[in-house]
């Protein structure tokens, strides 16, 4: 049954359909004594360890075979015989896992990499300086059924909401198959297949999702798809990316290359893949070292075959899923655990992907102070490989997050408490970076507001009542600074509408799910108002190019008054912006602020408007001011302005003023 027909030196890894019928199989197991293909092909089960199912091994430890009867949707396994044990192993390159048995004993599915009918050929990934990231967890974002994980197709139904919000990069937490369910996604097991709970298999349910998909396609002038187009699990993830692209939203996957999940009880995993003997004094697991992190093992990046496996996984998502970027989990841990090989691996990874897709966003989570054995300054991480760096484009940055969250918490202690506005000024721009967009700041993310960790901003702002004026206004202050500062701002799901409950990756923890009902019904007006605030603030960022640029000057910082004012500008355009924010509990009237040019400045944003929308008692500047005062704060002009309590006002000067 098995042969070496269609097997070439360039035969791809895993199971791949070939023109004319059948599929090739290729797997890496260098110390195995034999590897067999078992499965059900064209409706006929082929199992056992017989010569007609035995794959051939080459000199590099790769086993290959061709099965002429193999078809799309057929199930298969590899039976690996080694010095330490014998048994089934899942294909590390499997595009989808079957539901014939519960994970981890499930089979793999043969899937075509080209079957999905893409519609996104006109989409262009935004410039990094124009990105606003929206981070979400697929399983708990918007469950159709309470207690049941949300799916890729459920997220598609939220695309109109995301468009109205204005964020243009969707960043789901890891979507690979993981060792435990539920999970944040950081204990990956299978690096080419989507997570089971995020896939819809029921045909009746699929018909309902298809109606939504076809409606979204029709609005963009495309013909409807058939149910078979979204039946395979990978096709459902592709549909999410495809529809996001049609509606102007890029998609960046969160990937974990510093370690894989713990494999206790998963004998069919990557761990000891070629079933070598496990000795107490030496790690023999093929893909991994004996160094651990976050409950898993670090990849053996010194091994070219292992590093190529990871690079292939990333390339696969770029080429087959059209992704626009990656958020790489804990590159700091990867470098620390692989001191001799981690740096060169990162260089190979970023260079390879940049060659495949030059506009790809490569965003590294990098915290050098966590791993003192291999600290490297963050700006070096975003330095091109040719100049001695690792070639990432941006890094997660905690300077602004720490300062803003600290200030909000300090303000919650009352008007007499000291609030550190100098720290906010210092966190506005990532120190040492060539461009602001090389940093990705936030005030909430999945790590920070996970259950048992830190509070969401509204609860941090007022521990006694997360819907009070104090909570509402301080939350506007926090998001306002995030979206007017340099960098690629990142919003965590629910932050945009004042969600106050800590987040839990378990969809059965209903108390910690996003409160869509209160938002959609309007029963919590504070949520509705805060969503409008966030939407308008994002539009302000789009309408004022200076807010997306690099230049920022915090020219007035007053801890006692709890006031910060900073200047944003683009060289040579005249489209300057002045942002003034306070955590004072009383409105400041006639507060003298410097302006870089005399004359009229429009008040283009006032956070106080959104309290009890439209706020009948708004404290503001009547739509604008005239900077006719003398020099102040290093500028040639000044004006006396109104700064609403716990509020923010933004002034813009247009060309020609």
C-alpha positions in Angstrom: 0.0 0.0 0.0 2.7 2.5 0.9 5.3 3.5 -1.7 7.9 6.2 -2.4 6.0 7.6 -5.4 5.9 11.4 -5.4 8.6 11.5 -2.7 11.3 14.1 -3.5 14.0 15.9 -1.5 11.6 18.9 -1.3 8.6 16.8 -0.1 6.9 18.9 2.6 6.6 17.8 6.2 3.3 16.2 7.4 0.5 14.9 5.2 0.1 16.7 1.9 -2.4 15.9 -0.9 -0.8 15.7 -4.4 -2.3 16.5 -7.8 -3.7 13.4 -9.3 -4.7 11.8 -6.0 -3.1 10.5 -2.9 -0.9 12.1 -0.2 2.7 12.2 0.8 3.8 11.8 4.4 7.0 13.0 6.0 8.0 13.0 9.7 11.3 13.5 11.6 12.2 10.7 14.0 16.0 10.2 13.7 16.5 7.6 16.4 13.4 5.6 15.7 14.0 2.1 14.4 10.8 2.1 12.4 7.8 4.4 11.7 4.5 3.2 10.3 1.5 5.0 8.9 -1.9 3.9 10.3 -5.2 5.4 9.4 -8.4 5.2 7.4 -7.9 6.0 3.8 -10.8 6.2 1.3 -13.0 4.5 3.9 -10.7 1.5 4.5 -8.8 1.2 7.8 -5.1 0.4 7.5 -3.6 -0.4 10.9 -0.8 -2.5 12.3 2.9 -2.6 12.0 3.3 -4.4 8.6 5.7 -3.9 5.8 3.0 -2.4 3.6 2.6 0.5 6.1 6.4 0.9 6.9 7.8 4.3 5.9 11.3 4.7 4.5 14.1 6.5 6.4 16.7 8.8 4.8 20.2 9.6 6.1 18.9 12.7 8.0 16.3 10.8 10.1 13.3 11.7 8.0 10.7 9.1 7.3 8.6 9.3 4.1 5.8 7.5 2.3 3.0 7.9 -0.3 -0.5 6.5 0.0 -2.4 6.6 -3.3 -5.8 6.1 -1.7 -5.5 9.0 0.8 -8.0 11.8 0.5 -8.9 15.1 2.2 -10.5 14.4 5.6 -8.9 10.9 6.1 -7.5 10.2 9.5 -4.0 9.0 10.3 -1.4 8.4 13.0 2.3 7.5 13.0 3.3 4.4 14.9 6.8 5.0 16.1 9.2 2.3 17.4 12.2 3.4 19.4 14.7 2.2 21.9 12.6 3.5 24.8 9.0 2.6 23.7 6.6 2.0 20.9 3.3 3.6 20.2 1.2 6.2 18.3 2.4 9.7 17.8 0.4 12.6 16.3 1.9 14.3 13.3 3.6 17.4 14.5 2.6 19.1 11.2 -1.1 18.0 11.3 -3.3 20.8 10.0 -6.2 19.5 12.0 -7.0 16.9 14.7 -9.9 14.6 14.4 -12.8 14.1 16.9 -12.6 10.3 16.6 -11.2 10.2 20.1 -10.8 12.8 22.9 -7.5 14.7 22.9 -4.7 13.6 23.3 -5.5 10.2 21.7 -7.2 11.7 18.7 -6.1 11.0 15.1 -4.8 13.6 12.7 -6.8 14.7 9.6 -5.4 15.1 6.1 -6.4 18.6 5.0 -5.6 20.6 1.8 -3.8 23.8 2.4 -5.3 25.5 -0.7 -9.0 24.7 -0.5 -10.4 27.8 1.2 -11.8 30.4 -1.3 -9.9 33.6 -0.2 -11.4 37.1 -0.8 -8.7 39.3 0.6 -6.3 39.9 -2.3 -6.7 43.7 -2.0 -5.9 43.9 1.7 -2.7 45.7 2.8 -1.4 45.4 6.3 -1.4 48.8 8.0 1.8 50.7 8.6 3.0 50.0 12.1 2.5 53.6 13.2 -1.2 53.4 12.2 -2.0 50.2 14.2 -4.3 49.9 17.2 -4.3 46.3 18.6 -7.3 44.6 20.1 -6.3 41.6 22.2 -8.9 38.9 22.8 -9.2 35.3 23.9 -11.2 33.3 21.4 -12.8 31.0 23.9 -14.3 33.7 26.2 -14.9 36.6 23.9 -18.5 36.2 22.9 -19.9 32.7 23.7 -23.1 31.9 21.8 -24.0 29.5 24.6 -23.2 30.3 28.3 -20.5 28.1 29.6 -19.5 26.8 26.2 -16.3 28.1 24.5 -16.7 30.9 21.9 -15.4 29.8 18.5 -13.7 31.4 15.5 -17.1 31.7 13.8 -18.5 33.4 16.9 -15.8 36.1 16.6 -16.7 36.6 13.0 -20.1 37.8 14.2 -18.4 40.5 16.2 -16.5 42.0 13.1 -19.1 44.8 12.6 -18.6 45.7 16.3 -14.8 45.8 15.9 -15.1 47.9 12.8 -17.3 50.4 14.7 -14.8 50.4 17.6 -12.0 51.4 15.2 -9.2 49.0 16.2 -7.5 47.7 13.1 -5.4 44.7 14.4 -7.1 41.7 16.0 -4.7 39.8 18.2 -6.2 36.6 19.6 -4.4 34.7 22.4 -2.7 31.5 21.1 -5.1 29.4 18.9 -3.0 26.2 18.6 -4.1 23.0 20.1 -3.1 23.0 23.8 -2.6 20.4 26.5 -5.4 21.5 28.8 -8.9 22.8 28.2 -9.7 25.5 29.1 -6.5 27.4 28.6 -5.1 30.8 27.9 -3.3 29.0 25.1 0.3 29.2 26.4 0.8 25.5 26.8 0.8 24.5 23.2 0.9 20.9 22.1 0.3 20.9 18.3 1.7 23.8 16.4 -0.1 23.5 13.1 -3.7 22.7 14.2 -6.4 25.0 15.7 -7.6 24.3 19.2 -10.6 21.9 19.4 -13.0 24.0 21.4 -12.7 26.9 18.9 -14.0 24.8 15.9 -17.7 24.1 15.1 -18.5 20.6 13.8 -22.3 20.5 14.0 -23.7 21.0 10.5 -26.9 22.7 11.7 -24.9 25.2 13.6 -22.6 25.8 10.7 -25.6 26.7 8.5 -26.4 29.6 10.9 -22.8 30.8 10.9 -22.7 30.6 7.1 -25.6 32.9 6.8 -23.7 35.6 8.8 -20.6 35.0 6.7 -22.4 35.3 3.4 -24.1 38.5 4.6 -20.8 40.0 5.4 -19.4 38.9 2.0 -22.4 40.3 0.2 -21.9 43.7 1.8 -18.5 43.7 0.2 -19.8 42.5 -3.2 -18.7 38.9 -3.0 -20.6 35.7 -3.9 -21.7 33.4 -1.1 -19.7 30.5 0.1 -20.9 26.9 0.6 -21.1 25.1 3.9 -18.2 22.8 2.7 -16.0 25.9 2.6 -16.2 26.3 6.3 -16.5 22.7 7.5 -12.8 22.0 8.1 -11.5 23.5 11.3 -8.6 25.4 9.6 -11.1 26.9 7.1 -13.0 28.4 10.0 -9.9 30.2 11.2 -9.1 31.2 7.7 -12.6 32.6 7.3 -12.0 34.8 10.4 -8.8 36.2 9.0 -10.4 36.6 5.5 -13.5 38.5 6.8 -11.3 40.7 9.1 -9.3 41.7 6.1 -12.4 42.5 4.0 -13.4 44.9 6.8 -10.0 46.5 7.2 -8.7 44.6 10.2 -5.3 42.9 10.2 -4.8 39.8 12.3 -1.7 39.0 14.4 -1.4 35.6 16.0 0.0 35.1 19.5 2.7 32.4 19.3 4.7 30.6 22.0 8.2 29.5 20.9 10.0 29.8 24.3 8.4 26.5 25.5 5.7 23.9 24.8 3.1 22.7 27.2 3.7 20.1 29.9 3.1 16.7 28.3 2.0 14.6 31.4 -0.4 12.0 30.2 0.2 12.8 26.5 2.3 9.9 25.2 1.4 10.9 21.6 2.9 14.4 21.8 6.2 15.9 20.6 7.8 14.8 23.9 10.3 11.9 23.2 8.9 11.9 19.7 11.3 9.2 18.3 10.8 7.2 21.5 14.4 7.2 22.6 15.3 5.8 26.0 14.7 8.2 28.9 17.7 8.3 31.2 18.0 10.1 34.5 21.2 11.9 33.7 20.5 13.0 30.2 17.6 14.6 28.4 16.7 12.7 25.3 13.3 14.2 24.2 14.4 15.2 20.7 12.5 18.5 20.5 13.3 19.8 24.0 16.0 20.6 26.5 15.7 19.7 30.2 15.2 23.5 30.9 11.7 24.4 32.0 9.5 27.5 31.9 5.9 28.1 32.8 5.2 24.4 33.3 6.7 23.3 30.0 10.0 22.5 28.4 12.2 24.8 26.3 12.7 23.9 22.7 16.2 22.6 21.8 17.0 25.5 19.6 20.6 24.4 19.1 19.2 21.7 16.8 18.5 23.0 13.3 15.6 20.6 12.7 13.9 21.9 15.9 14.3 25.5 15.0 13.2 24.8 11.5 10.0 23.2 12.9 9.2 26.4 14.7 10.0 28.6 11.7 7.9 26.4 9.6 5.0 26.8 12.0 5.2 30.6 11.7 5.6 30.5 7.9 2.6 28.2 7.7 0.4 30.8 9.4 1.7 33.5 7.1 1.3 31.6 3.9 -1.8 29.5 4.5 -3.7 31.7 6.9 -2.6 35.2 5.6 -1.8 36.5 9.0 -0.3 40.0 9.3 1.8 39.6 12.4 2.9 37.8 15.4 3.1 38.6 19.1 5.9 36.3 20.3 5.4 35.2 23.9 8.3 35.8 26.3 11.3 36.2 24.0 13.2 37.1 27.1 12.6 33.6 28.4 13.6 32.1 25.1 16.9 33.9 25.1 17.6 33.1 28.7 17.0 29.4 28.3 18.9 29.2 25.1 21.9 31.4 25.7 24.0 29.8 23.0 21.4 29.5 20.3 18.4 31.7 21.1 19.8 34.9 19.6 20.6 33.3 16.2 17.2 31.5 16.2 15.4 34.9 16.6 17.5 36.3 13.8 16.7 33.4 11.5 13.0 33.6 12.4 12.5 37.3 11.8 14.6 37.3 8.6 12.7 34.4 7.2 9.3 35.8 7.9 10.3 39.3 6.7 11.3 37.7 3.4 8.0 36.0 3.1 5.9 39.0 4.1 7.8 42.3 4.4 4.9 44.2 6.1 4.5 41.5 8.8 4.4 42.9 12.4 6.9 41.0 14.6 6.1 42.0 18.2 8.3 40.5 20.9 7.3 40.2 24.5 10.6 41.0 26.1 11.3 41.7 29.8 15.0 41.8 30.3 14.9 42.3 34.0 13.2 38.9 34.5 16.2 37.0 33.4 19.4 38.5 34.7 21.6 35.8 33.1 20.9 37.1 29.6 19.8 40.7 29.8 19.9 42.7 26.6 18.6 46.2 26.2 15.1 46.3 24.6 16.2 48.6 21.8 18.6 46.0 20.6 15.7 43.5 20.2 14.1 45.8 17.6 17.4 46.5 15.8 17.7 44.9 12.4 19.7 41.7 12.2 22.3 43.3 9.9 23.0 45.9 12.6 23.4 43.3 15.4 19.9 43.0 16.7 17.3 40.2 16.6 15.2 41.9 13.9 11.8 42.2 15.7 9.8 45.3 14.9 8.3 46.1 18.3 8.3 45.0 21.9 5.6 44.9 24.5 6.3 47.9 26.8 5.3 48.4 30.4 6.5 51.9 31.0 3.2 53.7 30.4 1.2 50.8 31.8 3.0 50.8 35.1 2.8 54.6 35.4 -0.8 55.0 34.5 -2.1 52.1 36.6 0.0 53.4 39.5 -1.4 56.9 39.2 -5.0 55.6 39.0 -4.5 53.5 42.1 -2.9 56.4 44.0 -5.7 58.7 43.0 -8.2 56.1 44.4 -6.8 56.9 47.9 -8.4 60.4 47.8 -7.6 63.9 46.8 -4.9 64.3 49.5 -2.9 61.3 48.2 0.3 61.9 46.3 0.1 60.9 42.6 3.2 60.4 40.5 2.7 62.3 37.2 6.4 62.4 36.6 6.3 58.6 36.0 3.6 59.1 33.4 5.7 61.7 31.6 8.6 59.3 31.7 6.5 56.5 30.2 5.0 58.4 27.3 7.9 57.5 25.0 9.9 54.3 25.0 13.4 55.5 26.1 16.2 54.6 23.7 13.9 53.5 20.8 14.2 55.0 17.3 10.5 55.1 16.8 7.5 55.2 19.1 5.8 52.4 17.2 8.5 50.1 18.3 6.7 49.9 21.6 3.3 48.3 22.3 1.9 49.9 25.4 -1.4 49.0 27.2 -3.1 49.5 30.5 -4.8 46.1 30.6 -3.9 42.8 29.1 -4.6 39.1 29.6 -1.7 38.6 32.1 -2.5 41.8 34.2 -6.2 41.3 34.7 -6.4 37.5 34.9 -8.4 36.2 37.9 -6.2 36.3 41.0 -3.9 39.0 39.6 -4.4 42.7 39.2 -7.7 44.6 38.9 -9.3 46.0 35.9 -9.0 49.8 35.6 -12.6 50.6 36.9 -12.1 48.5 40.0 -8.6 49.8 40.5 -9.9 53.4 40.2 -12.6 52.9 42.9 -12.4 49.7 44.9 -15.8 50.3 46.5 -17.8 51.0 43.4 -16.5 50.4 39.9 -19.4 52.3 38.4 -19.0 55.5 40.4 -18.0 58.8 38.9 -14.5 58.2 40.2 -14.3 54.9 38.5 -15.7 56.2 35.2 -13.6 59.3 35.0 -10.4 57.7 36.0 -10.9 54.9 33.5 -11.3 57.6 30.8 -8.1 59.2 32.0 -6.2 55.8 31.6 -7.5 54.9 28.2 -7.2 58.6 27.1 -3.5 58.6 27.8 -3.0 55.2 26.1 -4.6 56.4 22.9 -2.9 59.8 22.7 0.7 58.6 23.5 3.2 57.3 21.0 3.4 53.6 20.3 1.1 50.9 19.0 -1.7 51.0 21.6 -3.2 47.7 22.7 -6.7 47.3 24.2 -7.8 44.2 26.0 -11.3 42.9 25.3 -13.9 44.7 27.4 -11.6 47.6 28.3 -13.4 49.6 25.7 -16.7 49.4 27.5 -15.7 49.6 31.1 -15.7 45.9 31.9 -14.8 45.7 35.6 -14.6 42.0 36.3 -11.2 40.2 36.2 -10.9 37.8 33.2 -10.9 34.0 33.3 -10.0 31.8 30.4 -12.6 29.3 31.5 -15.9 29.9 29.7 -17.8 28.2 32.5 -16.7 30.9 34.9 -19.7 33.0 33.8 -19.1 35.7 36.4 -15.9 36.6 34.6 -17.2 36.7 31.1 -17.6 40.0 29.2 -21.0 41.5 30.0 -22.3 41.9 26.5 -25.9 41.7 27.7 -25.7 44.9 29.8 -23.9 46.7 26.9 -26.3 45.5 24.2 -29.4 46.2 26.1 -28.2 49.5 27.5 -29.1 48.4 31.0 -25.6 49.6 32.2 -25.5 53.1 30.7 -21.9 53.7 32.0 -20.8 50.9 29.7 -22.6 52.4 26.7 -21.1 55.8 27.4 -17.6 54.4 27.8 -17.8 52.5 24.6 -18.7 55.7 22.8 -15.8 57.5 24.5 -13.4 54.8 23.3 -14.8 54.8 19.7 -14.5 58.6 19.5 -11.0 58.6 21.0 -9.8 56.1 18.4 -11.4 58.3 15.7 -9.5 61.2 17.1 -6.3 59.2 16.8 -7.1 58.5 13.1 -8.1 62.2 12.4 -5.0 63.7 14.0 -1.8 62.3 12.4 0.4 63.8 15.1 -1.1 61.3 17.6 0.3 58.5 15.5 3.8 60.0 15.1 6.9 59.7 17.2 7.2 63.2 18.6 6.1 63.9 22.2 7.1 66.6 24.7 5.6 66.5 28.2 6.1 70.2 28.8 4.1 70.6 32.0 4.0 68.0 34.7 2.7 69.0 38.1 2.3 66.2 40.8 0.6 68.5 43.3 -2.0 69.7 40.8 -2.2 66.2 39.3 -1.8 67.7 35.8 0.2 66.6 32.8 0.3 68.4 29.4 2.2 67.1 26.4 2.7 68.3 22.8 2.4 65.9 19.8 3.5 67.1 16.4 4.7 66.0 12.9 7.7 67.9 11.6 6.8 70.6 9.1 3.1 70.1 8.9 1.7 72.5 11.5 -0.8 69.8 12.6 0.1 70.1 16.2 -1.9 68.6 19.1 -1.8 69.5 22.8 -3.1 67.0 25.3 -3.9 68.0 28.9 -5.0 65.5 31.5 -5.6 65.5 35.2 -6.6 63.3 38.1 -7.6 66.3 40.3 -11.1 65.7 41.7 -12.2 69.3 41.1 -12.2 71.1 37.8 -9.4 73.4 37.0 -10.5 76.8 35.7 -8.2 79.4 34.2 -5.3 76.9 34.2 -2.4 78.5 32.3 -0.9 76.2 29.6 1.7 76.9 27.1 1.0 76.6 23.3 3.6 76.3 20.6 1.8 78.8 18.4 -0.4 81.8 19.1 -3.9 82.0 17.7 -6.9 79.7 17.6 -6.8 76.0 18.8 -9.9 73.8 18.5 -10.9 71.7 21.4 -11.2 68.5 19.4 -11.8 66.2 22.4 -13.2 66.5 25.9 -13.5 63.3 28.1 -16.1 65.0 30.3 -18.7 65.0 27.5 -19.0 61.2 27.9 -20.1 61.2 31.5 -23.9 60.7 31.5 -23.8 61.3 27.7 -24.3 64.0 26.7 -23.1 65.5 29.9 -25.4 68.4 30.6 -22.8 69.9 33.0 -19.7 69.4 30.9 -16.7 71.4 31.9 -14.9 72.5 28.8 -13.6 75.3 26.6 -16.6 76.0 24.4 -15.1 74.2 21.4 -11.8 76.1 21.4 -9.4 78.6 22.8 -7.2 81.5 21.6 -3.6 81.3 22.6 -3.0 85.0 23.1 -1.0 84.9 26.3 2.8 85.3 26.7 5.5 82.7 26.6 5.0 79.7 29.0 6.4 76.2 29.4 9.0 76.8 26.8 6.5 77.9 24.2 5.9 81.3 22.5 2.3 81.5 23.6 -0.2 80.5 26.3 -3.8 80.3 27.2 -6.0 79.8 30.3 -8.0 76.7 29.8 -10.6 74.6 31.6 -9.5 71.0 32.6 -12.4 68.9 33.7 -12.0 66.9 37.0 -10.4 63.5 36.3 -10.5 64.5 32.7 -8.6 65.1 29.5 -8.9 67.8 26.8 -7.2 67.8 23.4 -6.5 70.9 21.3 -5.5 70.8 17.6 -4.1 73.4 15.4 -4.7 72.9 11.7 -2.4 74.1 8.9 -3.1 77.7 8.1 -4.1 78.8 11.6 
